[in-house]
């Protein structure tokens, strides 16, 4: 009975790590989407506002979009490393359990 409980806990931990990996991927896609929004805002700002310093506002949007993308990628790889380090702590499991 104790062996069955141990195998169930190992399976739950593996599934939790898979959910965490998928959440990490979703988060980096959100950062990418947000940075693209800022880039599109930079593209359309100069044409919509028609002001003399529109280039400054345009480049500000580009810079903010790039910073958001950079932060998202750094966050993604940092969490990816943490997830892979936690896979070592799941414990010993037998492959016949999954067959």
C-alpha positions in Angstrom: 0.0 0.0 0.0 2.8 2.4 0.8 4.5 1.7 -2.5 1.3 2.6 -4.4 1.0 5.9 -2.5 4.6 6.7 -3.3 4.0 6.1 -7.0 0.9 8.3 -7.0 2.9 11.1 -5.3 5.6 10.8 -7.9 3.1 11.0 -10.7 1.4 14.0 -9.2 4.8 15.8 -8.9 5.6 15.0 -12.5 2.2 16.4 -13.6 2.7 19.5 -11.5 6.0 20.1 -13.2 4.4 19.7 -16.6 1.7 22.3 -15.7 4.5 24.6 -14.4 6.4 24.3 -17.7 3.2 25.0 -19.7 2.5 28.1 -17.5 6.1 29.3 -18.1 5.6 29.0 -21.9 2.3 30.8 -21.7 3.9 33.6 -19.7 6.7 34.2 -22.2 4.1 34.3 -25.0 2.2 37.0 -23.0 5.4 39.0 -22.7 5.9 38.6 -26.5 2.3 39.7 -27.2 2.7 42.8 -25.0 6.0 43.8 -26.6 4.4 43.5 -30.0 1.5 45.7 -28.9 4.0 48.4 -27.9 5.8 48.0 -31.2 2.6 48.4 -33.1 1.8 51.5 -31.0 5.2 52.9 -32.0 4.5 52.3 -35.6 1.1 54.0 -35.6 1.9 56.9 -33.2 3.8 59.2 -35.6 1.1 58.9 -38.3 -1.8 59.3 -35.8 -0.5 62.2 -33.8 1.2 64.2 -36.6 3.4 66.1 -34.2 7.0 67.3 -34.6 8.5 65.1 -31.9 6.6 62.0 -33.0 9.9 60.2 -33.6 10.7 60.5 -29.9 7.4 59.0 -28.8 7.8 56.3 -31.5 11.2 55.2 -30.3 10.0 55.3 -26.7 7.3 52.7 -27.6 9.9 50.6 -29.4 12.2 50.8 -26.3 9.5 49.9 -23.9 8.5 46.9 -26.2 12.1 45.7 -26.4 12.6 46.0 -22.6 9.4 44.0 -22.0 10.5 41.3 -24.4 14.0 41.2 -22.9 12.5 40.9 -19.4 10.1 38.2 -20.5 12.9 36.1 -22.1 15.1 36.5 -19.0 12.2 35.5 -16.8 11.5 32.5 -19.1 15.0 31.1 -19.0 15.4 31.7 -15.3 12.2 29.8 -14.5 13.1 27.1 -17.1 16.4 26.5 -15.2 14.6 26.3 -11.9 12.0 23.8 -13.2 14.8 21.6 -14.6 16.6 21.7 -11.3 13.4 20.6 -9.5 13.0 17.6 -11.7 15.9 16.0 -9.9 14.0 16.0 -6.6 11.0 13.9 -7.7 12.4 10.7 -6.4 13.1 7.2 -7.7 10.3 5.8 -9.7 10.0 2.6 -11.7 9.3 2.8 -15.4 7.0 -0.2 -15.2 4.5 2.0 -13.3 4.0 4.0 -16.5 3.7 1.0 -18.8 
